[in-house]
Amino acid sequence: MKAVLQRVNYAKVHLDGETVSSIGKGLLILLGVGSEDTQADAGQLAARIAHLRIFEDDAGKMNLSCLDVGGEMLVVSQFTLFADTSRGRRPSFVKAGDPKIAKPLWEFFISSLQGEGVPTKAGVFGSFSQIELENNGPVTILMEQPICDKDKK
């Protein structure tokens, strides 16, 4: 599972000219589900993100989580995070999860964030949508679950 986190002042998902979901201060999460991902991966990644300290405290240090600042999260499905561009000029997406598997894991990830106490909204799984956001920082972080061995060091 791969997630791109963007700290935002606000974020919105538009589909066919209509706003389908929006948040204020918090995190926009672009979530890619891989072909080998599990429910355990989704739950662990959600817990890590819910408690990730990337919001500034009174001293200007990144010491607060989204929970600490009363922020929200907006989750958007993003299979293109699994693009393999190692050969040729056209990306391969064979490592992305099949929608029949990916959608339930995406939904479980969202419910896991909510279970951690984070107000969480979502885009529409698999849709071609437009994302409107205002970055805060900007702070953009890539997270993966399971954690790669090289990242553990």
C-alpha positions as CSV (number, residue, x, y, z in Angstrom):
1,M,0.0,0.0,0.0
2,K,1.3,3.4,-0.9
3,A,0.1,6.8,0.4
4,V,1.0,10.3,-0.6
5,L,0.1,12.7,2.2
6,Q,-0.3,16.4,1.6
7,R,-0.9,18.7,4.5
8,V,-3.6,21.1,3.4
9,N,-5.6,24.1,4.5
10,Y,-8.5,22.6,2.5
11,A,-9.1,19.9,-0.1
12,K,-12.1,19.1,-2.4
13,V,-12.9,16.3,-4.8
14,H,-15.0,17.3,-7.8
15,L,-16.7,14.8,-10.1
16,D,-18.6,15.8,-13.2
17,G,-18.6,19.5,-12.0
18,E,-20.0,18.6,-8.6
19,T,-18.2,18.7,-5.3
20,V,-18.5,15.2,-3.8
21,S,-16.3,15.6,-0.8
22,S,-14.4,18.3,1.0
23,I,-12.3,19.0,4.2
24,G,-10.8,21.9,5.9
25,K,-7.4,21.8,7.6
26,G,-5.9,18.3,7.6
27,L,-4.4,15.7,5.2
28,L,-5.3,14.8,1.6
29,I,-4.3,11.2,1.2
30,L,-3.8,9.7,-2.3
31,L,-3.9,6.0,-1.6
32,G,-2.7,3.2,-3.9
33,V,-3.6,-0.4,-3.1
34,G,-1.2,-3.0,-4.4
35,S,-1.9,-6.5,-5.6
36,E,-0.3,-8.1,-2.5
37,D,-1.8,-5.7,0.1
38,T,-3.8,-7.0,3.0
39,Q,-6.3,-5.7,5.5
40,A,-3.5,-5.8,8.1
41,D,-1.5,-3.5,5.9
42,A,-4.4,-1.1,5.5
43,G,-5.0,-1.0,9.3
44,Q,-1.4,-0.5,10.2
45,L,-0.9,2.3,7.6
46,A,-4.1,4.1,8.8
47,A,-2.8,4.0,12.4
48,R,0.6,5.3,11.4
49,I,-0.9,8.2,9.4
50,A,-3.5,9.1,12.1
51,H,-0.7,9.6,14.7
52,L,2.0,11.0,12.3
53,R,3.3,14.2,13.8
54,I,3.6,16.6,10.8
55,F,1.6,19.6,12.1
56,E,3.4,22.5,13.9
57,D,3.2,23.1,17.6
58,D,3.5,26.6,19.2
59,A,7.3,26.5,18.7
60,G,7.0,25.9,15.0
61,K,8.2,22.2,15.3
62,M,6.4,19.3,13.6
63,N,5.2,17.7,16.9
64,L,1.4,17.4,16.4
65,S,-0.7,14.8,14.6
66,C,-3.8,15.5,12.6
67,L,-5.7,14.3,15.7
68,D,-3.9,16.8,17.9
69,V,-4.9,19.7,15.8
70,G,-8.5,18.6,15.2
71,G,-7.8,18.1,11.5
72,E,-9.7,16.0,8.9
73,M,-8.5,13.6,6.3
74,L,-9.7,13.1,2.7
75,V,-8.8,9.8,1.0
76,V,-8.7,9.6,-2.8
77,S,-8.0,6.3,-4.6
78,Q,-4.8,6.5,-6.7
79,F,-3.8,3.2,-8.5
80,T,-1.2,5.2,-10.5
81,L,1.1,5.2,-7.4
82,F,2.0,1.7,-8.5
83,A,3.2,2.7,-11.9
84,D,6.3,0.9,-13.1
85,T,8.3,3.2,-15.4
86,S,11.5,1.2,-15.5
87,R,11.0,0.2,-19.1
88,G,9.8,2.0,-22.2
89,R,7.7,5.2,-22.2
90,R,4.4,3.8,-21.1
91,P,3.9,3.0,-17.4
92,S,2.8,-0.5,-16.4
93,F,0.3,-0.9,-13.6
94,V,0.5,-4.7,-13.1
95,K,1.4,-4.2,-9.4
96,A,-1.7,-2.2,-8.7
97,G,-4.5,-4.1,-7.0
98,D,-7.4,-5.4,-9.0
99,P,-10.5,-3.1,-8.2
100,K,-12.4,-6.1,-6.7
101,I,-9.6,-6.4,-4.0
102,A,-8.5,-2.8,-3.9
103,K,-11.9,-1.2,-3.2
104,P,-12.6,-3.2,0.0
105,L,-9.1,-2.5,1.2
106,W,-9.5,1.3,0.4
107,E,-12.8,1.2,2.3
108,F,-11.2,-0.6,5.3
109,F,-8.4,2.0,5.3
110,I,-11.0,4.8,5.6
111,S,-12.9,3.0,8.4
112,S,-9.6,2.4,10.2
113,L,-8.8,6.1,10.1
114,Q,-12.3,6.8,11.5
115,G,-11.7,4.2,14.1
116,E,-8.5,6.1,15.2
117,G,-10.8,9.1,15.8
118,V,-10.0,11.1,12.7
119,P,-12.9,12.7,10.8
120,T,-12.4,11.1,7.4
121,K,-14.1,11.7,4.1
122,A,-13.5,10.1,0.7
123,G,-13.6,10.6,-3.0
124,V,-15.3,8.1,-5.3
125,F,-13.3,4.9,-5.8
126,G,-11.9,4.5,-9.3
127,S,-13.5,7.7,-10.6
128,F,-11.8,10.2,-12.9
129,S,-12.1,13.2,-10.6
130,Q,-10.5,16.6,-10.1
131,I,-8.8,17.5,-6.8
132,E,-8.7,21.1,-5.6
133,L,-6.4,21.8,-2.6
134,E,-4.4,24.4,-0.9
135,N,-1.1,23.0,0.4
136,N,0.0,24.0,3.8
137,G,3.8,24.2,4.0
138,P,4.0,22.5,1.5
139,V,4.4,19.3,3.4
140,T,4.2,16.2,1.2
141,I,5.2,12.7,2.5
142,L,5.2,9.3,0.9
143,M,4.4,6.3,3.1
144,E,4.3,2.6,2.3
145,Q,3.0,-0.4,4.1
146,P,4.5,-2.9,4.6
147,I,7.6,-0.8,5.5
148,C,10.5,-1.5,3.2
149,D,13.6,-2.9,4.9
150,K,15.7,0.0,3.6
151,D,13.3,2.4,5.3
152,K,13.6,0.7,8.7
153,K,17.3,1.8,9.1
